[in-house]
């Protein structure tokens, strides 16, 4: 049984919807157990119990939220080596889907020995409060399915 923790920050609910849809994609694979938590609800001491952590943030001026950046740094202080990680973000305009890249870069610096198990996912949102743009949610399910496939095949 592979255990996956999905952590998200969401002001208007769009990144939460993305997180829930990613879990739907993971849930279609036998042998997967998922937990979803808002960034403010995460128990860091228990994060090492998971085989993988997926972290999502809305773009704030092209970067992740402060809470998400703290999570990545704190994971680096745990015995997280050998675990998997992947990132997702929500963005409004082309050119602002950069939080994923910055989270991956931060993880590469802070989380030594942790495997990036899927390329980052950026999901377009229509306006500051949403909703999620048409055609974006299927990408979230596919992302979840890719993560699950990676975990069951490793």
Rosetta constraint file for C-alpha pairs under 8 A:
AtomPair CA 1 CA 31 HARMONIC 4.70 0.50
AtomPair CA 1 CA 32 HARMONIC 5.69 0.50
AtomPair CA 1 CA 33 HARMONIC 6.85 0.50
AtomPair CA 2 CA 31 HARMONIC 6.27 0.50
AtomPair CA 2 CA 32 HARMONIC 5.02 0.50
AtomPair CA 2 CA 33 HARMONIC 6.10 0.50
AtomPair CA 2 CA 50 HARMONIC 7.57 0.50
AtomPair CA 2 CA 51 HARMONIC 6.03 0.50
AtomPair CA 2 CA 151 HARMONIC 6.78 0.50
AtomPair CA 2 CA 152 HARMONIC 7.26 0.50
AtomPair CA 3 CA 32 HARMONIC 6.07 0.50
AtomPair CA 3 CA 33 HARMONIC 4.77 0.50
AtomPair CA 3 CA 34 HARMONIC 5.87 0.50
AtomPair CA 3 CA 35 HARMONIC 7.93 0.50
AtomPair CA 3 CA 49 HARMONIC 7.74 0.50
AtomPair CA 3 CA 50 HARMONIC 4.92 0.50
AtomPair CA 3 CA 51 HARMONIC 5.27 0.50
AtomPair CA 3 CA 52 HARMONIC 6.71 0.50
AtomPair CA 4 CA 32 HARMONIC 7.46 0.50
AtomPair CA 4 CA 33 HARMONIC 6.18 0.50
AtomPair CA 4 CA 34 HARMONIC 4.82 0.50
AtomPair CA 4 CA 35 HARMONIC 6.36 0.50
AtomPair CA 4 CA 50 HARMONIC 5.58 0.50
AtomPair CA 4 CA 51 HARMONIC 5.97 0.50
AtomPair CA 4 CA 52 HARMONIC 4.93 0.50
AtomPair CA 4 CA 53 HARMONIC 5.73 0.50
AtomPair CA 4 CA 54 HARMONIC 7.41 0.50
AtomPair CA 5 CA 34 HARMONIC 5.89 0.50
AtomPair CA 5 CA 35 HARMONIC 4.89 0.50
AtomPair CA 5 CA 36 HARMONIC 5.92 0.50
AtomPair CA 5 CA 37 HARMONIC 7.54 0.50
AtomPair CA 5 CA 47 HARMONIC 7.57 0.50
AtomPair CA 5 CA 50 HARMONIC 6.37 0.50
AtomPair CA 5 CA 52 HARMONIC 6.37 0.50
AtomPair CA 5 CA 53 HARMONIC 4.73 0.50
AtomPair CA 5 CA 54 HARMONIC 6.21 0.50
AtomPair CA 6 CA 19 HARMONIC 6.70 0.50
AtomPair CA 6 CA 23 HARMONIC 7.80 0.50
AtomPair CA 6 CA 34 HARMONIC 7.37 0.50
AtomPair CA 6 CA 35 HARMONIC 6.12 0.50
AtomPair CA 6 CA 36 HARMONIC 4.71 0.50
AtomPair CA 6 CA 37 HARMONIC 6.27 0.50
AtomPair CA 6 CA 53 HARMONIC 5.79 0.50
AtomPair CA 6 CA 54 HARMONIC 4.68 0.50
AtomPair CA 6 CA 55 HARMONIC 5.97 0.50
AtomPair CA 6 CA 56 HARMONIC 7.80 0.50
AtomPair CA 7 CA 19 HARMONIC 7.68 0.50
AtomPair CA 7 CA 36 HARMONIC 5.99 0.50
AtomPair CA 7 CA 37 HARMONIC 4.99 0.50
AtomPair CA 7 CA 38 HARMONIC 5.69 0.50
AtomPair CA 7 CA 39 HARMONIC 5.71 0.50
AtomPair CA 7 CA 42 HARMONIC 7.52 0.50
AtomPair CA 7 CA 53 HARMONIC 7.30 0.50
AtomPair CA 7 CA 54 HARMONIC 6.12 0.50
AtomPair CA 7 CA 55 HARMONIC 4.86 0.50
AtomPair CA 7 CA 56 HARMONIC 6.22 0.50
AtomPair CA 8 CA 15 HARMONIC 6.66 0.50
AtomPair CA 8 CA 16 HARMONIC 6.36 0.50
AtomPair CA 8 CA 19 HARMONIC 6.78 0.50
AtomPair CA 8 CA 37 HARMONIC 6.63 0.50
AtomPair CA 8 CA 38 HARMONIC 5.18 0.50
AtomPair CA 8 CA 39 HARMONIC 5.46 0.50
AtomPair CA 8 CA 55 HARMONIC 5.73 0.50
AtomPair CA 8 CA 56 HARMONIC 4.49 0.50
AtomPair CA 8 CA 57 HARMONIC 5.79 0.50
AtomPair CA 8 CA 68 HARMONIC 7.61 0.50
AtomPair CA 9 CA 15 HARMONIC 6.68 0.50
AtomPair CA 9 CA 16 HARMONIC 7.18 0.50
AtomPair CA 9 CA 38 HARMONIC 5.92 0.50
AtomPair CA 9 CA 39 HARMONIC 5.46 0.50
AtomPair CA 9 CA 56 HARMONIC 6.41 0.50
AtomPair CA 9 CA 57 HARMONIC 5.11 0.50
AtomPair CA 9 CA 58 HARMONIC 6.88 0.50
AtomPair CA 9 CA 65 HARMONIC 7.29 0.50
AtomPair CA 9 CA 67 HARMONIC 7.53 0.50
AtomPair CA 9 CA 68 HARMONIC 6.93 0.50
AtomPair CA 10 CA 14 HARMONIC 6.49 0.50
AtomPair CA 10 CA 15 HARMONIC 5.16 0.50
AtomPair CA 10 CA 16 HARMONIC 5.84 0.50
AtomPair CA 10 CA 38 HARMONIC 7.85 0.50
AtomPair CA 10 CA 57 HARMONIC 6.74 0.50
AtomPair CA 10 CA 58 HARMONIC 6.47 0.50
AtomPair CA 12 CA 129 HARMONIC 5.44 0.50
AtomPair CA 12 CA 130 HARMONIC 7.36 0.50
AtomPair CA 13 CA 17 HARMONIC 6.29 0.50
AtomPair CA 14 CA 18 HARMONIC 6.38 0.50
AtomPair CA 14 CA 90 HARMONIC 7.35 0.50
AtomPair CA 14 CA 125 HARMONIC 7.52 0.50
AtomPair CA 14 CA 129 HARMONIC 7.65 0.50
AtomPair CA 14 CA 130 HARMONIC 6.45 0.50
AtomPair CA 14 CA 131 HARMONIC 6.77 0.50
AtomPair CA 14 CA 132 HARMONIC 6.46 0.50
AtomPair CA 15 CA 19 HARMONIC 6.18 0.50
AtomPair CA 15 CA 56 HARMONIC 6.77 0.50
AtomPair CA 15 CA 57 HARMONIC 6.44 0.50
AtomPair CA 15 CA 58 HARMONIC 6.21 0.50
AtomPair CA 15 CA 89 HARMONIC 6.95 0.50
AtomPair CA 15 CA 90 HARMONIC 6.11 0.50
AtomPair CA 16 CA 20 HARMONIC 6.20 0.50
AtomPair CA 17 CA 21 HARMONIC 6.11 0.50
AtomPair CA 18 CA 22 HARMONIC 6.14 0.50
AtomPair CA 18 CA 123 HARMONIC 7.80 0.50
AtomPair CA 18 CA 137 HARMONIC 6.98 0.50
AtomPair CA 18 CA 140 HARMONIC 6.29 0.50
AtomPair CA 19 CA 23 HARMONIC 6.36 0.50
AtomPair CA 19 CA 36 HARMONIC 7.57 0.50
AtomPair CA 19 CA 56 HARMONIC 7.19 0.50
AtomPair CA 19 CA 140 HARMONIC 7.91 0.50
AtomPair CA 20 CA 24 HARMONIC 6.43 0.50
AtomPair CA 20 CA 36 HARMONIC 7.63 0.50
AtomPair CA 21 CA 25 HARMONIC 6.51 0.50
AtomPair CA 21 CA 137 HARMONIC 6.85 0.50
AtomPair CA 21 CA 140 HARMONIC 5.78 0.50
AtomPair CA 21 CA 141 HARMONIC 5.69 0.50
AtomPair CA 21 CA 144 HARMONIC 7.87 0.50
AtomPair CA 22 CA 26 HARMONIC 6.39 0.50
AtomPair CA 22 CA 140 HARMONIC 4.91 0.50
AtomPair CA 22 CA 141 HARMONIC 4.92 0.50
AtomPair CA 22 CA 142 HARMONIC 7.60 0.50
AtomPair CA 22 CA 143 HARMONIC 6.37 0.50
AtomPair CA 22 CA 144 HARMONIC 4.50 0.50
AtomPair CA 22 CA 145 HARMONIC 7.83 0.50
AtomPair CA 23 CA 27 HARMONIC 5.89 0.50
AtomPair CA 23 CA 34 HARMONIC 6.83 0.50
AtomPair CA 23 CA 141 HARMONIC 7.41 0.50
AtomPair CA 23 CA 144 HARMONIC 6.08 0.50
AtomPair CA 24 CA 28 HARMONIC 6.70 0.50
AtomPair CA 24 CA 141 HARMONIC 6.17 0.50
AtomPair CA 24 CA 144 HARMONIC 7.13 0.50
AtomPair CA 25 CA 29 HARMONIC 7.87 0.50
AtomPair CA 25 CA 140 HARMONIC 7.18 0.50
AtomPair CA 25 CA 141 HARMONIC 3.98 0.50
AtomPair CA 25 CA 142 HARMONIC 6.10 0.50
AtomPair CA 25 CA 143 HARMONIC 7.02 0.50
AtomPair CA 25 CA 144 HARMONIC 4.31 0.50
AtomPair CA 25 CA 145 HARMONIC 4.75 0.50
AtomPair CA 26 CA 32 HARMONIC 7.00 0.50
AtomPair CA 26 CA 34 HARMONIC 7.80 0.50
AtomPair CA 26 CA 141 HARMONIC 7.37 0.50
AtomPair CA 26 CA 144 HARMONIC 4.52 0.50
AtomPair CA 26 CA 145 HARMONIC 4.95 0.50
AtomPair CA 26 CA 146 HARMONIC 7.94 0.50
AtomPair CA 26 CA 147 HARMONIC 6.98 0.50
AtomPair CA 26 CA 148 HARMONIC 5.31 0.50
AtomPair CA 27 CA 32 HARMONIC 6.53 0.50
AtomPair CA 27 CA 33 HARMONIC 7.57 0.50
AtomPair CA 27 CA 34 HARMONIC 7.58 0.50
AtomPair CA 28 CA 145 HARMONIC 7.30 0.50
AtomPair CA 29 CA 145 HARMONIC 7.28 0.50
AtomPair CA 29 CA 148 HARMONIC 6.47 0.50
AtomPair CA 29 CA 149 HARMONIC 7.66 0.50
AtomPair CA 31 CA 152 HARMONIC 7.81 0.50
AtomPair CA 32 CA 148 HARMONIC 7.14 0.50
AtomPair CA 37 CA 41 HARMONIC 5.87 0.50
AtomPair CA 37 CA 42 HARMONIC 6.09 0.50
AtomPair CA 38 CA 42 HARMONIC 6.80 0.50
AtomPair CA 39 CA 67 HARMONIC 6.59 0.50
AtomPair CA 39 CA 68 HARMONIC 6.75 0.50
AtomPair CA 39 CA 71 HARMONIC 7.76 0.50
AtomPair CA 40 CA 67 HARMONIC 7.72 0.50
AtomPair CA 42 CA 47 HARMONIC 7.96 0.50
AtomPair CA 43 CA 47 HARMONIC 6.73 0.50
AtomPair CA 44 CA 48 HARMONIC 7.84 0.50
AtomPair CA 44 CA 74 HARMONIC 7.56 0.50
AtomPair CA 44 CA 75 HARMONIC 7.40 0.50
AtomPair CA 45 CA 78 HARMONIC 7.88 0.50
AtomPair CA 46 CA 50 HARMONIC 7.82 0.50
AtomPair CA 47 CA 53 HARMONIC 7.79 0.50
AtomPair CA 47 CA 75 HARMONIC 7.80 0.50
AtomPair CA 48 CA 78 HARMONIC 7.20 0.50
AtomPair CA 48 CA 79 HARMONIC 6.71 0.50
AtomPair CA 48 CA 80 HARMONIC 5.88 0.50
AtomPair CA 50 CA 83 HARMONIC 7.73 0.50
AtomPair CA 51 CA 83 HARMONIC 5.33 0.50
AtomPair CA 51 CA 84 HARMONIC 6.22 0.50
AtomPair CA 51 CA 151 HARMONIC 7.99 0.50
AtomPair CA 52 CA 83 HARMONIC 5.57 0.50
AtomPair CA 52 CA 84 HARMONIC 4.27 0.50
AtomPair CA 52 CA 85 HARMONIC 5.37 0.50
AtomPair CA 52 CA 86 HARMONIC 7.97 0.50
AtomPair CA 53 CA 84 HARMONIC 6.41 0.50
AtomPair CA 53 CA 85 HARMONIC 4.96 0.50
AtomPair CA 53 CA 86 HARMONIC 6.71 0.50
AtomPair CA 54 CA 85 HARMONIC 5.60 0.50
AtomPair CA 54 CA 86 HARMONIC 4.80 0.50
AtomPair CA 54 CA 87 HARMONIC 5.55 0.50
AtomPair CA 54 CA 88 HARMONIC 7.59 0.50
AtomPair CA 55 CA 68 HARMONIC 7.51 0.50
AtomPair CA 55 CA 85 HARMONIC 7.71 0.50
AtomPair CA 55 CA 86 HARMONIC 6.41 0.50
AtomPair CA 55 CA 87 HARMONIC 4.83 0.50
AtomPair CA 55 CA 88 HARMONIC 6.29 0.50
AtomPair CA 56 CA 68 HARMONIC 7.65 0.50
AtomPair CA 56 CA 87 HARMONIC 5.64 0.50
AtomPair CA 56 CA 88 HARMONIC 4.56 0.50
AtomPair CA 56 CA 89 HARMONIC 5.25 0.50
AtomPair CA 57 CA 64 HARMONIC 5.47 0.50
AtomPair CA 57 CA 65 HARMONIC 6.31 0.50
AtomPair CA 57 CA 68 HARMONIC 6.74 0.50
AtomPair CA 57 CA 88 HARMONIC 6.63 0.50
AtomPair CA 57 CA 89 HARMONIC 4.84 0.50
AtomPair CA 57 CA 90 HARMONIC 6.65 0.50
AtomPair CA 57 CA 99 HARMONIC 7.34 0.50
AtomPair CA 58 CA 64 HARMONIC 6.39 0.50
AtomPair CA 58 CA 65 HARMONIC 7.03 0.50
AtomPair CA 58 CA 89 HARMONIC 5.22 0.50
AtomPair CA 58 CA 90 HARMONIC 4.68 0.50
AtomPair CA 58 CA 91 HARMONIC 6.36 0.50
AtomPair CA 58 CA 99 HARMONIC 7.56 0.50
AtomPair CA 59 CA 63 HARMONIC 5.28 0.50
AtomPair CA 59 CA 64 HARMONIC 5.53 0.50
AtomPair CA 59 CA 65 HARMONIC 7.24 0.50
AtomPair CA 59 CA 89 HARMONIC 6.48 0.50
AtomPair CA 59 CA 90 HARMONIC 6.04 0.50
AtomPair CA 59 CA 91 HARMONIC 5.53 0.50
AtomPair CA 59 CA 96 HARMONIC 6.97 0.50
AtomPair CA 59 CA 97 HARMONIC 6.98 0.50
AtomPair CA 59 CA 98 HARMONIC 7.31 0.50
AtomPair CA 59 CA 99 HARMONIC 5.55 0.50
AtomPair CA 60 CA 64 HARMONIC 5.96 0.50
AtomPair CA 60 CA 65 HARMONIC 6.23 0.50
AtomPair CA 60 CA 99 HARMONIC 7.82 0.50
AtomPair CA 61 CA 96 HARMONIC 7.34 0.50
AtomPair CA 62 CA 96 HARMONIC 5.13 0.50
AtomPair CA 62 CA 97 HARMONIC 6.67 0.50
AtomPair CA 62 CA 98 HARMONIC 5.19 0.50
AtomPair CA 62 CA 99 HARMONIC 5.40 0.50
AtomPair CA 63 CA 98 HARMONIC 6.39 0.50
AtomPair CA 63 CA 99 HARMONIC 4.22 0.50
AtomPair CA 63 CA 100 HARMONIC 7.87 0.50
AtomPair CA 63 CA 102 HARMONIC 6.49 0.50
AtomPair CA 63 CA 103 HARMONIC 7.91 0.50
AtomPair CA 64 CA 68 HARMONIC 6.22 0.50
AtomPair CA 64 CA 69 HARMONIC 6.45 0.50
AtomPair CA 64 CA 89 HARMONIC 7.98 0.50
AtomPair CA 64 CA 99 HARMONIC 5.06 0.50
AtomPair CA 64 CA 100 HARMONIC 7.67 0.50
AtomPair CA 64 CA 102 HARMONIC 7.48 0.50
AtomPair CA 64 CA 103 HARMONIC 6.90 0.50
AtomPair CA 65 CA 69 HARMONIC 6.39 0.50
AtomPair CA 66 CA 70 HARMONIC 6.25 0.50
AtomPair CA 67 CA 71 HARMONIC 6.38 0.50
AtomPair CA 68 CA 72 HARMONIC 6.46 0.50
AtomPair CA 69 CA 73 HARMONIC 6.39 0.50
AtomPair CA 69 CA 103 HARMONIC 7.37 0.50
AtomPair CA 69 CA 106 HARMONIC 7.99 0.50
AtomPair CA 70 CA 74 HARMONIC 6.02 0.50
AtomPair CA 71 CA 75 HARMONIC 6.05 0.50
AtomPair CA 72 CA 76 HARMONIC 6.50 0.50
AtomPair CA 72 CA 103 HARMONIC 7.79 0.50
AtomPair CA 72 CA 106 HARMONIC 7.25 0.50
AtomPair CA 72 CA 107 HARMONIC 6.25 0.50
AtomPair CA 72 CA 110 HARMONIC 7.26 0.50
AtomPair CA 72 CA 111 HARMONIC 7.73 0.50
AtomPair CA 73 CA 77 HARMONIC 7.02 0.50
AtomPair CA 73 CA 106 HARMONIC 7.93 0.50
AtomPair CA 73 CA 107 HARMONIC 7.75 0.50
AtomPair CA 73 CA 110 HARMONIC 6.10 0.50
AtomPair CA 73 CA 111 HARMONIC 7.90 0.50
AtomPair CA 74 CA 78 HARMONIC 6.94 0.50
AtomPair CA 75 CA 79 HARMONIC 7.96 0.50
AtomPair CA 75 CA 80 HARMONIC 6.68 0.50
AtomPair CA 75 CA 110 HARMONIC 7.95 0.50
AtomPair CA 75 CA 111 HARMONIC 6.97 0.50
AtomPair CA 76 CA 80 HARMONIC 6.99 0.50
AtomPair CA 76 CA 107 HARMONIC 7.87 0.50
AtomPair CA 76 CA 110 HARMONIC 5.02 0.50
AtomPair CA 76 CA 111 HARMONIC 4.67 0.50
AtomPair CA 76 CA 112 HARMONIC 7.43 0.50
AtomPair CA 80 CA 111 HARMONIC 7.39 0.50
AtomPair CA 80 CA 113 HARMONIC 7.79 0.50
AtomPair CA 80 CA 114 HARMONIC 6.77 0.50
AtomPair CA 81 CA 111 HARMONIC 7.39 0.50
AtomPair CA 81 CA 112 HARMONIC 6.67 0.50
AtomPair CA 81 CA 113 HARMONIC 4.72 0.50
AtomPair CA 81 CA 114 HARMONIC 5.12 0.50
AtomPair CA 82 CA 113 HARMONIC 5.81 0.50
AtomPair CA 82 CA 114 HARMONIC 5.31 0.50
AtomPair CA 82 CA 115 HARMONIC 6.86 0.50
AtomPair CA 83 CA 113 HARMONIC 7.83 0.50
AtomPair CA 83 CA 114 HARMONIC 5.28 0.50
AtomPair CA 83 CA 115 HARMONIC 6.31 0.50
AtomPair CA 84 CA 114 HARMONIC 5.73 0.50
AtomPair CA 84 CA 115 HARMONIC 4.75 0.50
AtomPair CA 84 CA 116 HARMONIC 5.87 0.50
AtomPair CA 84 CA 117 HARMONIC 5.62 0.50
AtomPair CA 85 CA 114 HARMONIC 6.89 0.50
AtomPair CA 85 CA 115 HARMONIC 6.12 0.50
AtomPair CA 85 CA 116 HARMONIC 5.05 0.50
AtomPair CA 85 CA 117 HARMONIC 5.79 0.50
AtomPair CA 85 CA 118 HARMONIC 7.74 0.50
AtomPair CA 86 CA 104 HARMONIC 7.83 0.50
AtomPair CA 86 CA 116 HARMONIC 5.66 0.50
AtomPair CA 86 CA 117 HARMONIC 5.87 0.50
AtomPair CA 86 CA 118 HARMONIC 5.65 0.50
AtomPair CA 86 CA 119 HARMONIC 6.91 0.50
AtomPair CA 86 CA 120 HARMONIC 6.30 0.50
AtomPair CA 87 CA 100 HARMONIC 5.87 0.50
AtomPair CA 87 CA 103 HARMONIC 6.98 0.50
AtomPair CA 87 CA 104 HARMONIC 7.06 0.50
AtomPair CA 87 CA 119 HARMONIC 7.61 0.50
AtomPair CA 87 CA 120 HARMONIC 4.99 0.50
AtomPair CA 87 CA 121 HARMONIC 6.55 0.50
AtomPair CA 88 CA 100 HARMONIC 5.76 0.50
AtomPair CA 88 CA 120 HARMONIC 5.42 0.50
AtomPair CA 88 CA 121 HARMONIC 4.51 0.50
AtomPair CA 88 CA 122 HARMONIC 5.69 0.50
AtomPair CA 88 CA 123 HARMONIC 7.67 0.50
AtomPair CA 89 CA 97 HARMONIC 7.17 0.50
AtomPair CA 89 CA 99 HARMONIC 6.30 0.50
AtomPair CA 89 CA 100 HARMONIC 5.90 0.50
AtomPair CA 89 CA 121 HARMONIC 6.38 0.50
AtomPair CA 89 CA 122 HARMONIC 4.90 0.50
AtomPair CA 89 CA 123 HARMONIC 6.14 0.50
AtomPair CA 90 CA 97 HARMONIC 7.11 0.50
AtomPair CA 90 CA 122 HARMONIC 5.66 0.50
AtomPair CA 90 CA 123 HARMONIC 4.66 0.50
AtomPair CA 90 CA 124 HARMONIC 5.74 0.50
AtomPair CA 90 CA 125 HARMONIC 6.40 0.50
AtomPair CA 91 CA 96 HARMONIC 5.96 0.50
AtomPair CA 91 CA 97 HARMONIC 5.42 0.50
AtomPair CA 91 CA 122 HARMONIC 6.96 0.50
AtomPair CA 91 CA 123 HARMONIC 6.23 0.50
AtomPair CA 91 CA 124 HARMONIC 5.08 0.50
AtomPair CA 91 CA 125 HARMONIC 5.76 0.50
AtomPair CA 92 CA 96 HARMONIC 6.92 0.50
AtomPair CA 92 CA 97 HARMONIC 7.95 0.50
AtomPair CA 92 CA 124 HARMONIC 5.73 0.50
AtomPair CA 92 CA 125 HARMONIC 5.08 0.50
AtomPair CA 92 CA 126 HARMONIC 6.09 0.50
AtomPair CA 92 CA 127 HARMONIC 5.86 0.50
AtomPair CA 92 CA 128 HARMONIC 6.76 0.50
AtomPair CA 93 CA 97 HARMONIC 7.60 0.50
AtomPair CA 93 CA 124 HARMONIC 7.49 0.50
AtomPair CA 97 CA 122 HARMONIC 5.86 0.50
AtomPair CA 97 CA 123 HARMONIC 7.92 0.50
AtomPair CA 98 CA 102 HARMONIC 6.42 0.50
AtomPair CA 99 CA 103 HARMONIC 6.05 0.50
AtomPair CA 100 CA 104 HARMONIC 6.12 0.50
AtomPair CA 100 CA 120 HARMONIC 5.67 0.50
AtomPair CA 100 CA 121 HARMONIC 7.01 0.50
AtomPair CA 100 CA 122 HARMONIC 6.96 0.50
AtomPair CA 101 CA 105 HARMONIC 6.14 0.50
AtomPair CA 101 CA 120 HARMONIC 7.26 0.50
AtomPair CA 102 CA 106 HARMONIC 6.11 0.50
AtomPair CA 103 CA 107 HARMONIC 6.07 0.50
AtomPair CA 104 CA 108 HARMONIC 6.11 0.50
AtomPair CA 104 CA 120 HARMONIC 7.77 0.50
AtomPair CA 105 CA 109 HARMONIC 6.46 0.50
AtomPair CA 106 CA 110 HARMONIC 6.07 0.50
AtomPair CA 107 CA 111 HARMONIC 5.07 0.50
AtomPair CA 107 CA 112 HARMONIC 7.84 0.50
AtomPair CA 108 CA 112 HARMONIC 6.54 0.50
AtomPair CA 117 CA 147 HARMONIC 6.45 0.50
AtomPair CA 117 CA 150 HARMONIC 6.65 0.50
AtomPair CA 118 CA 143 HARMONIC 7.65 0.50
AtomPair CA 118 CA 146 HARMONIC 7.02 0.50
AtomPair CA 118 CA 147 HARMONIC 6.21 0.50
AtomPair CA 121 CA 140 HARMONIC 7.65 0.50
AtomPair CA 121 CA 143 HARMONIC 7.24 0.50
AtomPair CA 123 CA 132 HARMONIC 7.52 0.50
AtomPair CA 123 CA 133 HARMONIC 7.93 0.50
AtomPair CA 123 CA 136 HARMONIC 6.05 0.50
AtomPair CA 123 CA 137 HARMONIC 7.89 0.50
AtomPair CA 123 CA 140 HARMONIC 7.95 0.50
AtomPair CA 124 CA 132 HARMONIC 6.19 0.50
AtomPair CA 124 CA 133 HARMONIC 5.59 0.50
AtomPair CA 124 CA 136 HARMONIC 6.74 0.50
AtomPair CA 125 CA 129 HARMONIC 7.99 0.50
AtomPair CA 125 CA 130 HARMONIC 5.22 0.50
AtomPair CA 125 CA 131 HARMONIC 5.79 0.50
AtomPair CA 125 CA 132 HARMONIC 4.19 0.50
AtomPair CA 125 CA 133 HARMONIC 4.99 0.50
AtomPair CA 126 CA 130 HARMONIC 4.85 0.50
AtomPair CA 126 CA 131 HARMONIC 5.50 0.50
AtomPair CA 126 CA 132 HARMONIC 5.89 0.50
AtomPair CA 126 CA 133 HARMONIC 5.49 0.50
AtomPair CA 127 CA 131 HARMONIC 7.30 0.50
AtomPair CA 132 CA 136 HARMONIC 6.89 0.50
AtomPair CA 132 CA 137 HARMONIC 7.67 0.50
AtomPair CA 135 CA 139 HARMONIC 7.71 0.50
AtomPair CA 136 CA 140 HARMONIC 7.03 0.50
AtomPair CA 137 CA 141 HARMONIC 6.73 0.50
AtomPair CA 138 CA 142 HARMONIC 6.30 0.50
AtomPair CA 139 CA 143 HARMONIC 6.08 0.50
AtomPair CA 140 CA 144 HARMONIC 6.31 0.50
AtomPair CA 141 CA 145 HARMONIC 6.19 0.50
AtomPair CA 142 CA 146 HARMONIC 6.13 0.50
AtomPair CA 143 CA 147 HARMONIC 6.29 0.50
AtomPair CA 144 CA 148 HARMONIC 6.20 0.50
AtomPair CA 145 CA 149 HARMONIC 6.08 0.50
AtomPair CA 146 CA 150 HARMONIC 6.15 0.50
AtomPair CA 147 CA 151 HARMONIC 6.27 0.50
AtomPair CA 148 CA 152 HARMONIC 6.12 0.50
AtomPair CA 149 CA 153 HARMONIC 6.00 0.50
AtomPair CA 150 CA 154 HARMONIC 6.13 0.50
